[in-house]
Amino acid sequence: MRILIERDDLAEAAARAACAHEPDAEVAVVDIRPAHRGFRAFLNESAIDVSELAIVTMLQAVAYDRPIVLLPVATLCRDQHRMLVTRQERTVAQLAGATVGVRSWSQTTGVWVRGFAAHEEQVELRDVNWIVYEPGHLPEHQDPAWVSRAAAGSELLADFTVGRLDYAIFGNELPDDPEIHAANPDAEAAARRFSVREGYVPVNHVLATTREFADAHAETLCAMFDAIAAVQAAQDSGGEPVGFAALRAPFTRVAEYAFEQEVVPRLVDFHEVVARSCDALRVSASRLGG
């Protein structure tokens, strides 16, 4: 049983629960950091059984009918308004006509950032020159026709540093450079307003498994859910959201953004995500915080 969760406390809780529920199982925590480097191995190579997964990639898996199942806990949330950065005297409102780099079109941080630009700053996303540097985690997805791929061998940070890009969207790799600043000069306040208005901090990563693994280990997965929920509840800040009810709003909002940006081929309703999990794990939604 191979588990990929970047946060050590959550990984340890999941592994302990698995060992306690299946004493004869060989349980291994896969050490891949940052976790997104392991997503393709989980999705395409059957190399991982329970994995942290970007929320947008989870939506793509459902939209493309991959046998992937949500275990409803968030493993990473963060304010996203500060992730659109520039080295110039530019703001979000000046994105039209500018060149913006992002690691992948389906990168969750990019989906949130573009959604904020479109809905809070009224930016027409198709008026921006978007440059992407990597494909997404699912080969079924093709980037929109209005998005360009960087030249082979190019790197996002290098292009941004030398000025080939007016803006860039970074996730965990956000550079620590005093010349780089958020394109939204009010980013922290904007993030607070969003969280107060919507009732959550944007979710980046959730937990997922395969339908095959869920069929064989449903009770163990529910025990993992309980263990991670206990860790999250013990956090001073209340931890990341846990349960279907807590994840409904962020899933619904980012699904809308993803569909508008042609990251998914259809709008994914959260009820469909819940139904997949309940069917695979043979439980009611209330068992998993529904």
C-alpha positions as CSV (number, residue, x, y, z in Angstrom):
1,M,0.0,0.0,0.0
2,R,1.7,3.2,-1.2
3,I,0.7,6.6,0.1
4,L,1.8,10.0,-1.2
5,I,0.9,12.9,1.1
6,E,3.5,15.7,1.3
7,R,2.5,16.9,4.8
8,D,4.4,14.5,7.2
9,D,1.7,14.6,10.0
10,L,-1.1,13.7,7.5
11,A,1.0,11.0,5.9
12,E,1.9,9.5,9.2
13,A,-1.7,9.5,10.4
14,A,-2.9,7.8,7.2
15,A,-0.1,5.2,7.4
16,R,-0.9,4.4,11.1
17,A,-4.5,4.0,10.3
18,A,-3.8,1.7,7.4
19,C,-1.4,-0.4,9.5
20,A,-3.9,-0.6,12.4
21,H,-6.7,-1.7,10.0
22,E,-4.7,-4.1,7.9
23,P,-1.9,-5.3,10.1
24,D,-0.5,-7.7,7.5
25,A,-0.3,-5.0,4.8
26,E,3.0,-3.5,3.7
27,V,2.4,0.2,4.0
28,A,4.9,2.7,2.5
29,V,4.8,6.5,2.5
30,V,6.2,7.7,-0.9
31,D,8.6,10.6,-0.4
32,I,8.1,12.8,-3.5
33,R,8.4,16.6,-3.0
34,P,6.8,18.6,-4.2
35,A,3.9,16.2,-4.3
36,H,2.7,17.2,-7.8
37,R,5.8,15.4,-9.2
38,G,4.1,12.2,-8.3
39,F,0.6,12.9,-9.7
40,R,1.4,11.3,-13.1
41,A,2.7,8.1,-11.4
42,F,-0.6,7.9,-9.5
43,L,-2.8,8.7,-12.5
44,N,-1.1,6.9,-15.3
45,E,1.3,4.3,-13.9
46,S,-0.6,2.7,-11.0
47,A,2.5,3.4,-8.9
48,I,0.7,4.9,-5.9
49,D,-2.5,3.8,-4.2
50,V,-3.6,6.8,-2.2
51,S,-2.3,10.2,-3.3
52,E,-2.5,13.8,-2.7
53,L,-3.9,15.3,-5.9
54,A,-4.6,18.8,-7.3
55,I,-8.3,19.6,-7.1
56,V,-8.3,20.6,-10.7
57,T,-6.7,17.3,-11.7
58,M,-9.4,15.6,-9.7
59,L,-12.0,17.4,-11.7
60,Q,-10.3,16.4,-15.0
61,A,-10.2,12.8,-13.9
62,V,-14.0,12.8,-13.3
63,A,-14.7,14.7,-16.6
64,Y,-12.6,12.2,-18.6
65,D,-14.2,9.3,-16.7
66,R,-10.9,8.1,-15.1
67,P,-11.5,5.6,-12.3
68,I,-10.3,8.0,-9.6
69,V,-12.2,8.5,-6.3
70,L,-12.1,11.5,-3.9
71,L,-11.4,10.9,-0.3
72,P,-12.8,14.2,0.9
73,V,-10.0,15.9,2.8
74,A,-8.0,18.9,1.7
75,T,-4.2,18.6,2.2
76,L,-3.2,22.0,0.9
77,C,-5.0,25.3,0.9
78,R,-3.6,28.8,0.4
79,D,-4.4,32.4,-0.6
80,Q,-3.9,32.6,-4.4
81,H,-4.2,36.3,-5.2
82,R,-0.4,36.8,-4.5
83,M,0.6,34.1,-7.0
84,L,0.3,36.3,-10.1
85,V,3.6,38.2,-10.1
86,T,5.5,40.7,-12.1
87,R,8.8,42.5,-12.2
88,Q,7.3,45.5,-13.9
89,E,4.9,48.3,-12.8
90,R,1.9,46.4,-13.9
91,T,-1.4,45.4,-12.2
92,V,-3.9,42.6,-12.8
93,A,-6.1,45.1,-14.7
94,Q,-3.3,45.4,-17.4
95,L,-3.2,41.8,-18.3
96,A,-4.8,42.3,-21.7
97,G,-2.2,42.2,-24.4
98,A,0.5,41.1,-22.0
99,T,2.5,37.8,-22.0
100,V,1.9,35.6,-19.0
101,G,3.8,32.4,-18.2
102,V,2.4,29.4,-16.2
103,R,3.9,26.0,-15.6
104,S,0.8,24.2,-16.9
105,W,-2.6,25.4,-18.2
106,S,-4.3,22.9,-15.8
107,Q,-2.2,23.9,-12.8
108,T,-4.6,24.5,-10.0
109,T,-3.0,27.8,-8.9
110,G,-3.3,29.1,-12.4
111,V,-7.0,28.2,-12.6
112,W,-7.7,30.1,-9.3
113,V,-5.6,33.1,-10.4
114,R,-7.2,33.4,-13.8
115,G,-10.7,33.0,-12.3
116,F,-10.0,35.9,-9.9
117,A,-8.7,38.0,-12.8
118,A,-11.8,37.3,-14.9
119,H,-14.4,37.7,-12.2
120,E,-12.9,40.3,-9.8
121,E,-10.9,42.4,-12.3
122,Q,-13.1,41.8,-15.5
123,V,-10.1,40.6,-17.5
124,E,-11.0,38.9,-20.8
125,L,-8.7,35.9,-20.6
126,R,-8.6,35.4,-24.3
127,D,-7.0,38.8,-24.7
128,V,-3.9,37.7,-22.8
129,N,-0.9,36.0,-24.4
130,W,-0.7,32.8,-22.3
131,I,2.5,30.7,-22.4
132,V,2.6,27.3,-20.8
133,Y,5.7,25.2,-20.2
134,E,4.5,21.7,-19.4
135,P,1.5,19.5,-20.3
136,G,-1.1,18.6,-17.7
137,H,-1.1,15.4,-15.7
138,L,-3.8,13.7,-17.9
139,P,-2.8,13.1,-21.5
140,E,-6.5,13.3,-22.5
141,H,-6.5,17.1,-22.0
142,Q,-5.4,19.4,-24.7
143,D,-4.7,23.1,-24.0
144,P,-7.1,25.6,-25.6
145,A,-6.3,27.0,-29.1
146,W,-5.8,30.4,-27.5
147,V,-2.9,29.2,-25.3
148,S,0.7,28.8,-26.6
149,R,3.4,26.3,-25.6
150,A,6.8,27.7,-24.8
151,A,9.7,26.7,-27.1
152,A,11.3,23.3,-26.2
153,G,13.9,23.7,-23.5
154,S,12.5,26.9,-22.2
155,E,12.0,27.3,-18.4
156,L,9.3,29.5,-16.8
157,L,11.6,31.1,-14.2
158,A,14.4,31.8,-16.7
159,D,12.0,33.4,-19.2
160,F,10.4,35.5,-16.4
161,T,13.8,36.6,-15.0
162,V,15.1,37.9,-18.3
163,G,11.9,39.7,-19.2
164,R,10.4,37.5,-21.9
165,L,7.3,37.4,-19.8
166,D,5.4,40.4,-18.4
167,Y,3.8,38.3,-15.6
168,A,4.1,34.7,-14.3
169,I,2.0,32.5,-12.1
170,F,3.9,30.5,-9.6
171,G,2.8,27.9,-7.1
172,N,5.2,26.3,-4.5
173,E,8.1,27.6,-6.7
174,L,7.3,31.3,-6.1
175,P,10.8,32.9,-6.1
176,D,12.1,34.8,-3.1
177,D,13.3,37.8,-5.0
178,P,12.7,41.4,-3.8
179,E,12.3,42.6,-7.5
180,I,9.3,40.3,-7.9
181,H,6.0,41.5,-6.5
182,A,2.3,40.5,-6.7
183,A,0.5,42.1,-9.7
184,N,-2.4,42.8,-7.3
185,P,-1.0,45.5,-4.9
186,D,-3.9,44.7,-2.6
187,A,-3.3,40.9,-2.8
188,E,-3.5,40.1,0.9
189,A,-6.6,42.2,1.5
190,A,-8.2,40.7,-1.7
191,A,-7.5,37.2,-0.4
192,R,-9.1,38.0,2.9
193,R,-12.2,39.5,1.2
194,F,-12.5,36.4,-0.9
195,S,-12.2,34.0,2.1
196,V,-14.7,36.0,4.2
197,R,-17.2,36.3,1.3
198,E,-16.9,32.6,0.2
199,G,-16.2,31.0,3.5
200,Y,-13.0,29.2,2.6
201,V,-9.4,29.5,1.6
202,P,-8.9,28.3,-2.0
203,V,-8.1,24.5,-2.0
204,N,-5.1,23.3,-4.0
205,H,-4.8,19.6,-3.1
206,V,-7.2,16.9,-1.9
207,L,-6.8,13.2,-1.4
208,A,-7.6,10.6,-4.0
209,T,-7.5,6.8,-4.6
210,T,-8.4,4.5,-7.5
211,R,-11.7,2.8,-7.9
212,E,-9.9,-0.6,-7.8
213,F,-8.1,0.2,-4.5
214,A,-11.3,1.6,-3.0
215,D,-13.2,-1.6,-3.9
216,A,-10.6,-3.7,-2.1
217,H,-9.8,-1.4,0.9
218,A,-13.0,0.6,1.6
219,E,-12.9,0.3,5.4
220,T,-9.2,1.1,5.5
221,L,-9.7,4.2,3.4
222,C,-12.5,5.3,5.8
223,A,-10.1,4.8,8.7
224,M,-7.5,7.0,6.9
225,F,-10.2,9.6,6.5
226,D,-11.0,9.5,10.2
227,A,-7.3,9.7,11.2
228,I,-6.6,12.7,8.9
229,A,-9.8,14.5,10.0
230,A,-8.6,14.1,13.6
231,V,-5.2,15.7,12.8
232,Q,-6.8,18.6,10.9
233,A,-9.3,19.2,13.7
234,A,-6.5,19.5,16.2
235,Q,-4.8,22.3,14.3
236,D,-4.9,25.7,16.0
237,S,-6.4,27.2,12.8
238,G,-8.9,24.4,12.5
239,G,-6.9,22.7,9.8
240,E,-7.7,22.2,6.1
241,P,-11.4,21.5,5.2
242,V,-12.5,17.9,5.8
243,G,-15.7,16.2,4.5
244,F,-18.0,16.6,1.5
245,A,-19.9,19.5,3.1
246,A,-16.7,21.6,3.7
247,L,-15.4,20.9,0.2
248,R,-18.6,21.5,-1.7
249,A,-18.1,25.3,-2.1
250,P,-14.4,25.3,-3.2
251,F,-15.0,22.4,-5.6
252,T,-18.0,24.1,-7.2
253,R,-16.2,27.4,-7.7
254,V,-13.0,26.0,-9.1
255,A,-15.1,23.7,-11.4
256,E,-16.8,26.7,-12.8
257,Y,-13.4,28.4,-13.4
258,A,-11.9,25.3,-15.0
259,F,-14.8,25.0,-17.4
260,E,-14.7,28.6,-18.4
261,Q,-10.9,28.3,-19.1
262,E,-11.3,25.0,-21.1
263,V,-9.4,23.0,-18.5
264,V,-12.2,20.5,-18.4
265,P,-14.4,19.4,-21.3
266,R,-17.6,19.8,-19.4
267,L,-18.8,21.3,-16.1
268,V,-18.3,18.8,-13.3
269,D,-21.1,18.9,-10.7
270,F,-19.9,18.1,-7.1
271,H,-22.8,15.7,-6.7
272,E,-21.1,13.5,-9.3
273,V,-17.9,13.5,-7.3
274,V,-19.7,12.6,-4.1
275,A,-21.6,9.8,-5.8
276,R,-18.4,8.3,-7.2
277,S,-16.9,8.2,-3.7
278,C,-19.9,6.8,-1.9
279,D,-20.4,4.1,-4.5
280,A,-16.8,3.0,-4.4
281,L,-16.5,3.1,-0.6
282,R,-20.0,1.7,-0.1
283,V,-20.9,4.4,2.4
284,S,-23.4,7.3,2.7
285,A,-22.2,10.8,2.2
286,S,-22.8,11.5,5.9
287,R,-20.1,8.9,6.8
288,L,-17.5,11.2,5.0
289,G,-18.7,14.5,6.3
290,G,-21.5,15.0,3.8
